[in-house]
Amino acid sequence: MRRYATAYVSTLVVLVLLDACWLTLMGKSLYRARLSDLMLPQPEMGAAVVFYLLYAAGVVVFAVLPALRIDSLPGALGLGALPASSPTALMI
């Protein structure tokens, strides 16, 4: 159980930090310039929290834990790429 919790918390922290850096550095220049009519004045923090909790769970289930089981970097990269290459993801 501790292994799962560590994987989840670590994944969540990395995802939030990477996205915070991206949105801080690129948010105004990239998104505001092109999507200003669609954006709210302030982000919906409740929706963001739910998104990150679920997204981290998906990354752990589909990539991190299987990669730990097979103990192979190429295998881990392949497993991590599978959800992104699924037909549903391609439709987005």
C-alpha positions as CSV (number, residue, x, y, z in Angstrom):
1,M,0.0,0.0,0.0
2,R,2.8,2.4,0.8
3,R,4.3,1.9,-2.7
4,Y,1.0,2.9,-4.3
5,A,0.7,6.0,-2.1
6,T,4.3,7.0,-2.8
7,A,3.8,6.6,-6.6
8,Y,0.5,8.6,-6.5
9,V,1.9,11.5,-4.4
10,S,5.1,11.7,-6.3
11,T,3.2,11.7,-9.6
12,L,0.8,14.3,-8.4
13,V,3.6,16.6,-7.2
14,V,5.4,16.3,-10.5
15,L,2.3,16.9,-12.6
16,V,1.3,20.0,-10.5
17,L,4.8,21.5,-10.6
18,L,5.3,21.0,-14.3
19,D,1.8,22.4,-15.1
20,A,2.3,25.3,-12.7
21,C,5.6,26.2,-14.5
22,W,4.0,25.8,-17.9
23,L,1.0,27.9,-17.1
24,T,3.0,30.6,-15.3
25,L,5.5,31.0,-18.1
26,M,3.2,30.4,-21.1
27,G,-0.3,31.1,-19.8
28,K,-0.6,34.8,-20.6
29,S,1.4,34.8,-23.8
30,L,0.0,31.7,-25.3
31,Y,-3.5,31.1,-23.9
32,R,-4.7,34.6,-23.2
33,A,-3.7,35.9,-26.6
34,R,-5.6,33.1,-28.4
35,L,-8.3,32.0,-26.1
36,S,-9.2,35.1,-24.1
37,D,-12.9,35.0,-25.2
38,L,-13.2,31.4,-23.8
39,M,-11.4,31.9,-20.6
40,L,-12.8,32.8,-17.2
41,P,-11.3,35.8,-15.4
42,Q,-10.3,33.4,-12.6
43,P,-9.7,29.6,-12.9
44,E,-12.1,27.2,-11.3
45,M,-9.9,25.8,-8.6
46,G,-12.3,23.0,-7.6
47,A,-12.4,21.7,-11.1
48,A,-8.6,21.9,-11.3
49,V,-8.2,19.9,-8.0
50,V,-10.5,17.2,-9.2
51,F,-8.7,17.1,-12.6
52,Y,-5.3,16.7,-11.1
53,L,-6.4,14.1,-8.6
54,L,-7.9,12.0,-11.4
55,Y,-5.2,12.6,-13.9
56,A,-2.5,11.6,-11.4
57,A,-4.4,8.4,-10.6
58,G,-4.6,7.6,-14.4
59,V,-0.9,8.1,-14.9
60,V,-0.1,5.9,-11.9
61,V,-2.5,3.1,-13.0
62,F,-1.6,3.1,-16.7
63,A,2.1,4.0,-16.6
64,V,3.9,4.1,-13.2
65,L,2.7,0.9,-11.5
66,P,3.0,-1.3,-14.7
67,A,6.5,0.2,-15.3
68,L,7.5,-0.7,-11.7
69,R,6.3,-4.2,-12.3
70,I,8.3,-4.8,-15.5
71,D,11.3,-2.8,-14.2
72,S,12.3,-1.6,-17.7
73,L,12.7,2.0,-18.9
74,P,11.7,1.3,-22.5
75,G,8.7,-0.7,-21.3
76,A,7.8,2.2,-18.9
77,L,8.0,4.7,-21.8
78,G,5.8,2.4,-24.0
79,L,3.2,1.9,-21.3
80,G,3.1,5.7,-20.6
81,A,2.6,6.4,-24.3
82,L,-0.3,3.9,-24.6
83,P,-3.1,6.1,-23.1
84,A,-1.9,9.1,-25.2
85,S,-2.1,7.0,-28.4
86,S,-5.5,5.4,-27.8
87,P,-8.3,6.2,-30.3
88,T,-10.2,8.2,-27.6
89,A,-7.1,10.4,-27.0
90,L,-6.6,10.9,-30.8
91,M,-10.2,12.2,-31.1
92,I,-9.5,15.1,-28.7
